[in-house]
Amino acid sequence: MARAIMLQGTGSDVGKTVLVAGLCRLAANRGLTVRPFKPQNMSNNAAVADDGGEIGRAQWLQSLAARAPSSVHMNPVLLKPQSENGSQIILQGRVFGQAKGRDYQRLKPQLLGAVLESFEKVAAGADLVIVEGAGSPAEINLRPGDIANMGFATRAGVPVVLVGDIDRGGVIASLVGTHAILDSADRAIISGYIINKFRGDVSLFDDGIRAIEGFTGWPCFGIVPWLRGAARLPAEDSAVLERLARGGTGALKIAVPVLPRIANFDDLDPLRTEPDVELVFVRSGERIPADASLVVLPGSKSTISDLADFRAHGWDHDLQAHVRRGGRVIGICGGYQMLGRMVRDPLGIEGGTLETPGLGLLDIETEMAPEKTVRNSQARSTEYDAPLAGYQIHLGITRGPDCNRPSAIIDGAPDGALSTDGRIMGTYLHGLFGSDAYRARLLQSFGLSGERRNYRDVVEQALDEIAGELERHLDPGWFAGLIG
């Protein structure tokens, strides 16, 4: 069995995902066969694994960091929120069912066997497996039947390193408090902790380290600075949207309405790396900027519900005004479905509303169907005759006159639609903007010239930069013992 270590956080969004990715790249750079693993993830940012099926986008990124093919077993349980209290359950890459929060708590013990089976498959042939927890083990109300944190770690016999986020404040209390409320068996499996997102003079925290050790007995395995390279990695989940919405200035303003069930919004990350693009995330209570040249409607986990919210925010009127001013619109997946005349859901797959009018910018209609399309794809843009590579994860079949002008040819078949004037475009292909030739041609159509950076190179360089930072700031004895 491979060596393994599990990073658990004192809370959500403490930086576990980036640390796991950085450790995977660091181990891979040392010549080890390393694999990431996350027992349970909750995110509408999904990817299609190399062996087929859905996993969290974060685990896809971590597999890239490990220089390993991605697998559905790297994230055996993926929860995709569909409503305020209910999620679709993806088990080992396939739709398992749906459950509300309380029902899922009762279901978790049944999923543990599949989680442990996937862990064994990931560990087979690896030198090292780096496991990421979810949320925090301090949520002791969720400990019975847990599969995401201590429930997995104690069952699989994987030692745990706690990660505390000093940037948000209260890191001493969060670590000491976690120690205080865990039971003795869970506490015993923790081998130490890492302080993450530190800014300034590290020596100022020497007394903090002594205090934490005095209360817990745990050693500190390192103080990691704010990792600037993390901003160039694909976003994991909607928790980061508040930060992304701050944006800078650029010659081309692109607006993105942020809806409650937004999905796969990391499609937009390649645009964020462009210095002459200002990407504006429009939130509740804000208007779509009148000076935006392009509006992008991203994916949605629940198209009909998000259409209702789109109208409730008044964004339908903003979008119509944008189009009247000559602005352009791109819809991806659920955003593409919203652009049509009607969205129908006769089987109630998304909920109780069986049909709703779309935004009417494309002459198409969509009908939801129970079979989900999940696959990686090669494609070509019909607008710009540019190669595309991406993936599809969607429910629904879209038809209509504007489909006779497909926006792309995907795996040899026409996809998407273009309006008669070419200013409104929709597609089911995720990863559209990550295709460098397409992105270059799109930005050129708005008058932006110059060379476009290779987006994959941007991500690879960021991973190497993060790995280098971890090598400098983590305890060398701890890491040497980890990799053997």
Beta strands, then each sheet from edge to edge (+ up, - down):
strand 1: 3-9
strand 2: 34-37
strand 3: 40-42
strand 4: 46-48
strand 5: 54-56
strand 6: 77-81
strand 7: 86-91
strand 8: 94-100
strand 9: 128-132
strand 10: 160-165
strand 11: 190-198
strand 12: 220-225
strand 13: 252-257
strand 14: 262-263
strand 15: 277-282
strand 16: 294-297
strand 17: 299-300
strand 18: 328-332
strand 19: 342-344
strand 20: 355-357
strand 21: 365-367
strand 22: 373-381
strand 23: 387-394
strand 24: 397-399
strand 25: 408-410
strand 26: 413-415
strand 27: 417-418
strand 28: 424-427
sheet 1: 2+ 9+ 1+ 10+ 11+ 12+
sheet 2: 3+ 6+ 7- 8+
sheet 3: 4+ 5-
sheet 4: 15+ 13+ 16+ 18+ 28+ 27-
sheet 5: 14+ 17-
sheet 6: 20+ 19- 21- 24+
sheet 7: 23+ 22- 25+ 26-
end
